[in-house]
């Protein structure tokens, strides 16, 4: 790869070009970093970010932190440095940095400068990750040393990069370092005069339910999400958050919440050390916890086994995949009665869309979910309009009345609102399948199936591309799986289809609890088939296969890769015939 120049480079015509989103300029000037500046003025000495730095000789955690004023001023200094290095307005910048104090400084400095951070989940694997990054033709690259090694080993994906910044020790490559860009004394940095419609970041989906896609976030999208999150969860002044998903942590400074960075590998929440999570909650008096269902389950089981209580927590938010009633009930047992576990529904392209709390789940909807109603994800949040349309695997150019379904019928969820992203980055095919025009506005197709009850609650029934089309009609994953999940030996189940389209054979894959793996699978299978025969939803499912450990998504370790299970099930069935 050619050596990177350390001088400013004049942006070429392509760099001056903007996406369709960026061209829709309005007089509504806004920069998302303004939220941090306002919080720094209101709470200058309040801790903004807390990082576990190590352990002392008594094995107690030692912490370092930045106050809101410090975070604002450090990001000011870095914004000047970035701009001087050529990372300014409109520059797409790969960001590959572990959760740490510098991560927060970097993101807000990029926002202040009007640059566009490009973020992917490192857990998706190196080759998929670099393909995603390469698609955006980044002009700058900021990362830890290992990230720069990847950049150099795969030069064809990063040929457009002209500025490199190393967070940590720079090895054998050229470029700036984080420290070198922050050397000048602090001066107030004037925020880039971006519009609400300007691109603020490109965030990639995990690709757990299809190819990973770059989602364009505007400054207006981020602003709407911050306002919605604050109102939906009633975020107060003295909140302390433990965000176990790094991207969600970035909302905290804008909300005025103190973010405690957890001592964990963010790409493996299902294998987190529960003692470290509970230690952070107790040490810092955490009031808000974001946890994927897998992490919630692991910490909840540990807390239950050790009879622990977490009295400072007043709110738990769990998202990324459906959360079982048992999982919610178990963790709720660690909390005070007035505390609540919320399970908002959304996606990278639109969040939050709906929300429901554990009080309603445990008192009403959870029991219905176990009977095959689907999982209730609550009602649409304020500012989001939601409709259910007929199931179609084809693009839909315009929304017409004949597409809309009445209550009680299962169809695809479409949503509209300021928290909904308008387009993917230079991916017209994905836009065609994912967006529906309606006059001057648009609807986003969530790719999920659901129905609406008479009270306005939405009941999630699974991904559209996971439905099983049999000769007798479609079967939906979540309602069918709920019936088999009631068996005490079943950890989780997954419905897949084997065979030609519209003539698929439904197969129920079963993952057993570890303590049930020594039991007779033949006996468990017999019991499951008897359960199925007693319920009209699953009476036609006659094939059950046992899988030791389901493949799951890389971001939350919770979504089941049913596509992989379908291939596995097909091989198992074909090998027997």
N, C-alpha and C positions, 0 to 999 in steps of 0.2 A: 504494500500500500504506500502511496506517496506520503512524504512527510507533511504533517499538518502545519500550515502557516500560523504564526502567532499574531499576525497583524490583522487589522480590520480588512475585510474584503467587501467591496461594493456588491450589493445584492443584485443578482441578474434579473432578467425580465420575469422568469418563472417565480422567483422569490417575491417579486412585487405583486404577482397575481394573487388573488384571494379566492377562497371557496365561495360557493353561492351564498353561504351563510354570511360571510364577511362582506359581501357586496351590498347586502341589505342595510346600508348605513342609515341610522336615524340620528336625531339630535339628542337622543337619550344617552349621554356620556356616562359611563360607569365602569369602574375597575373593581374586581372582586376583592382585591387587597385592601380596599377602603374599609372593609369590616375590621380587619386587624388594626388599622390605624385608629379607628374609633374606639376599639377595646383598649388600646394602649393609652388613649387619653382618659378613658373612664377608670381603668384599673391598672395604672402603670406598674405597681409593685406586686400585683397578684401573679402567682406562678402560672405561666402559659403552658409550658412543656416540662415534664419531669422524666428523666432518663436513669434507669438503673445502671450505675457506673461500675459496680464491682461489689466485693464483700470484704468486710474487715476481719480482723483476727478472731472475732467472736461469731463469724459467719452471718453477720447482719448485713443487709443490703445497704450500700452507700449510693446516694443519688446525687445527680447534678441537674440543674434546671436553668431555664430562661424565663424571666418575667415577661409580661406582655410588652413592656417598654423595651426590654432587651431584645426580644424577638423582632419588634418593629424596627429598631435601630440596626440590628445585625443584618436584617434583610435589606434595609436602606443601603448600607455599606456594600453589600454584595450586589445589589442592583446596579450601583455605579460601576463596580468591577465587571459585571457581566456585559453591560453596555459598552464599556471600553474595549472589551475583548470581541465585540461584534455580535453579542447575543442580546438583541433588542427586539423591537416591535415586529411581530410576525414570524420570528425565527423558530422553526420547529426544532425542539431540543429533546433528545432522548435523555431520560432521567432514570438512572439505575443506581439507587442508593438505598442502603438498609435503613429501617426505621431508627432514627437518632435525632439529636438536636439539629444537626446540619440539614437533615431532610426537610424539616419545617422551614428553616431559613431559606433553603434553596427554592422551594415551591413558591413561597410568598415573594421572594426576590424576582423570580421569573414572571409572576403575575404583575408585579409592580412595573417591570420593564416592558410589559406587553408581549413577552416571548410566549411560546406555546409548548409547555411540557408534553412529551409523548411518553405514556406510561403503559407498560405491559406487566402481566403477572409472570415473574420468573419461574414459577412452578410449572408452566406449560411446556417446559423443555426448551433446550437451547435452540434447536433448529426452527421450531415453530415461532419462538420468541424473536429471533433475528429476522425471520421472514416478515413478521408483523412490523417490526421497526423499520426494515428496509422499504416497505410499502409507502411509508410517509416521506421518504427522501429527506431525512433530517439534515439540517445544516450545522447543528452543534450536538455534542455528546458530553454529558456530565455523568460520571459514575465512579464507583470504587475501583481499585486496581484490577480486580478480577473481571469486572465489566469491560475494562479497556483491553484486557487480554482477548476476550471474546470478539471485541470490535476488530482487533488486528488479525485474528485468525480467520475471520470471515469478511475480507475486504470488499467483496462485490456488493454487500448489502449496505455498506457505509461509505461508498465512494463520494457521496455528496457532502460529507461532513468536512467542514473547514476549521472548526474550533473545538478543541477538546479540553475538558477541565477534569482533573483528578481530585476526588475526595479521599484524602489519605496520601500515602507516599507514592510519588510518580516513579515508575520503574524506567524502562528503556525507551519510552515514547516521548514525544515532545508535547508541549502545550502548557496551559496554565494549571495551577492548583487552587483548591478552594481557599487556602490560606493566603496565597498571593493576591487573590481578588478582593480580600477583605482588609488589606493593610492600611488603607487611608483612614484618617480620622472620620468620625461620623458627621454627616451633614444630612439634613432632610432631603429625601428623594421625592421629586415630583412624579406622581403616578402617571403612567402612560394614559393618554386621554382616549381609552378604548370605548367602544360603544357596547351596549348590552348584547347586540347581535354579533359582535366580533368573537372569533374563536379564542377561547381561554386555554383549552387543553384538548388532547386527543387521548381518550382512555379506551383500551382494548378489552373487549369481552373475553372470557376465558376460552371460548370455543368448546365448552362442555356439551352444548346442544347444537353444534354446527361449526362452520369455520369461524375463527376469531375475526372480529370486525372492529375497526377503529371508529369509536363513537365521538362525534364532535360535540364538545361542551362549550357553550358560549358563557360569557360573563353573566348574562341574564339568567341562564339555566342554573348556574351555581347560586346566584342570588336567590332565585325562587326556591331552590332546595333548602337553603339555609333558613329562609323565612318559614317554610312548611315544616321543617324538622322542629324548629323552635316552638311553633304553635301546636303541632301534633303531640309533642311529648312534654309540653309545658316546661321548657328548660328555664331554670331559675338562675340567679346571680352567682350562687356559691356552689356550682356543680363541679364535680371532679369525675372525669371519665377515664375508663380503662378500655380503649378501643383495640380489640385484638385483630382488627383488619386495618392495615396501614392507611388505605385511602380514606376510610371513614374518619381517621384521626385528623385529617386536614380540615374537617368542618369545625373542630373544637375551637381553635383560636378565633374563627369568625363568629362563633356562638358565645364567646366569652367563657368557655369551659376550660378548666385545666386538664390537659391530656397527660395521662401517665402511660408511658410506653411500656408494654409488658415484656417480661423476660421470657421470650418464646421464639420459636421459628414460625413466622407468620404464614409460611407455605404448608405447615403441617399442624393445623389446629386440632385434628383428631388425636394427635399424640402429645399434646401439651402436658407439661408437668403441672398437675392441679395445685400442688403446694405453692408453686411460684405465683399462680394467679391469685389464690386466696391470700398469700403473703402481701401482694401489692394492694389488694383491696383493704386489708387491715392496716397496713403501714400508712397508707395515704388517705384513708377515710373515703374511699371511692363511693360515689353516689349513683353513677351510671355505668353500666357494662354493656358493651356490644360483644356478642358471642355468636359464632356460627352454631347451628344445631349440634354438630359433632363436638365442639368445645363445651357447649352447655351440658351435653350428656356426660362427658368425661368428668368435668368439675362437679356436676350435680351428684354423680355416683360416689365420688370421693367424699363430698360433703355429707351425704346421707350415711355412708359407712362409718364416718368419724363423728357423727352427731354434731356437725358444725352449724353455726349461725352467722349470718352476714348482715348485721343490723344497720350498717351505714348505707347499704344499697337500697335505693328507693325505686329504681327503674332498671330493667334489663331489656335489651333489644336484641332479638335473635332473628336473623334473616339469611338468605342465601340458598335456602332449600326448605321444604315443608318441615315443620316442627311437630313431633308427635305429642299427643296429650300426656303420655307417660313422662316424657322428657320435661315438659312444662311443669307437671305436678311435682316431680322429684326436685327440681330446682326451686320451685316455689316454697318447698318445705324448709329451705335454708333462709328464707326472707321473712321480714315482719309482715303482718297481715295487710297493712296498707300499701306495701310495695307491690309492684306489678311487672309482669313479663309481657312485653309487646312483641308481636310477630308481624311486622309490616311486610307488605308484598310489593315487589317492584323488580326492576332489572337495571343493568347498566344504562340502557337507553331511557329509562323513566323510573325515577324513584323520589319519594315513596308514592305509591299509587293508592293502596288501601292500608288499613291498620285495624288490629283488634287486640284486646288485652286479655291476660290470663284469667281475670275474674269472670269474664263472659265465657271463655273457653271451658274452664273447669266446671262452671255451673250449668252450661247448656250445650254449646256447639261440639265440645269434645266427644260427648257420648254419641252424638249423631254422626260424627266422622267415623267412629268405629263401626257404625252400621252401614257404611258405604255412601254417605251423602257427599263425600269429598271433604276437603279441609277448608273450614271457613276462614277467610283472610280479612273479614270485616267489611266495612263500608269505604267508599272512596274518600280520601282526605280532601280537605277544603282546597278548592282551586283545580281539582282534577275531575274531568267528566269521563265516564266509563260506559261503554256499550258492549253488548254481546251480539256477534254476527254469525251468520252461517259458516260452517267449517268449509274452507277451501284451501287447497295447496297452491293455487295460482295467484299471480299478482292481481290486485284490485285497483283499478285506476281512480274511480270515484265512489264515494259512499252514497248508496241509494236506499230508499226505504225498504225495498224488498230483501235487502241483506240483513235487516235487523230482526232479532229473535225476541219473542215474548219472555217474560219471567218463567222460570222453571225449565227452560230448554237449554241444553248444553251447546255451547258454541265457543268461538274464539273471542278473547278479550281485546278490545281496542280502546286506546286512551288518548286524551287530549288535555293540554294544560301547559303552564309555563315550566313545569318541572320535566317536561317531555322533550327529548332532543329531536332536532329536526332532520338530521341526516347523518350518514356514515361518511368517513373520509374517502373521497374518490372511489366510491363503490356503488355505481348506479344500479347494478343488479340487486344488491342488498336493499337499496332504497326502493326499488320497484316492488320487491316482495314485502318490505317492512313498513311502508308508508302508504296512506290513502289520502288523496287530495279531496278537499271539500271547500270549494270556493277559494278564499284567500288563506285558509288555514289547512291543517292536515291532521290525520289520526295516525297513531303508531300501533301496529299490530304486535301484540305481546308474544304471539306464538304459543300462548297458553289457553287451555280450555277451562270453562267454568260455567256456572249458572247463577242466576240472581234469585234470591227468595223474596217473599212478599214484603219483608221489612227492609229490603235494599242491601242485604248482606250478600257478598260474593263468595261462592264455594268453588275452590280450585280443584280441578279434576285431572290435571296432568298436562304435559307438553303435547302440542298438536301432533308433532311428528313421532310421538311415542304411542299414539293410539293403535290398537290392534284391529284391523279390518277383517272380520271373519265372514263367512257366507251368510251367517245369521244376523250380521250387523256389527257395529263397532263396540269395542270394549275400551274403557278408559282406565289408565293405570292407578291413580290414587284411590278411587272408590273400590276397585277390585282388590288391591293390595291390602286395604284396611281390614278386609274380612279375614285374611290369612295371618295378618300381624297380631290378631288376638290370641293366637296359639302361644302358650307360655314358653315354648322352645324356640320360637321364631324371633330373631333379632330384627330382621327386615325382609321384605319380599319385593320382587320386581317382575311385573308383567311384561313379556315380550312376545312378538309374533314371529313365527317361522313359516316360510312358504311363500307362494306367489301373492301378489297384491290382490286384495279383496277376497282372498281365499286362505288367509293365514290361519295357522293353528296356534291358539293361545297357549303359552307356556308360562307357568309361574315358577320363577327362580326363588330359591329360599336360602337365606344365610342364617344359620343357627346361632343362638347364644353360645359363647365358649363353653359354658358348663353343660350344654346340651349336646355337644358334639360326640360324646361317648354313648349316647342313646342310639337305639336302633332306628336308622333312617327309614327302614321299611314300615316300622310301626308309626313313626311320625307322619309319613306320607299317607298312610291309611287314615289317620285322624284328620289330616288336612283335607283329604278328598271328601270325607264325611261332612266336615264343616262347609265345604263348598256346595255340596248337594242340598244343603238346607237354606241356601241363599240364592235368590233368582239372579242376582248380578253375576255370579261366578259358577253357576251350575254347569255351564258348558266347558269349564276348564278341567281337563282330564289329565293333563301332563304336568308333573311337578319334578323339578330338578334341583339338586342341592349344590350350592356353590360356596366354597370355603370363605372367600372374602370378596365382596362386590367391588368392582372398580368404581372410583368416585372422582368428582371434580377436583381440580388442583387448588382452587381458591378457598373453598370452604370445607373441603373433604366431606361433603354431605350429599350433593346431587349424585344420583346413581347413573353411571354410564350405561344406559340400557342398550345403546347401539352395540357396545362391545359384548354385553351379555347375550344379545340376540345372535351374534355370530357364534359365540361359544355354545349356546343352546342348539343352534342348527347343527353344529359339528357333533354334539353329543347324540342328537336324535338320528342323524344320518349314519353314525357309526354303529347304531343298534339295528339298522335296517339292512 
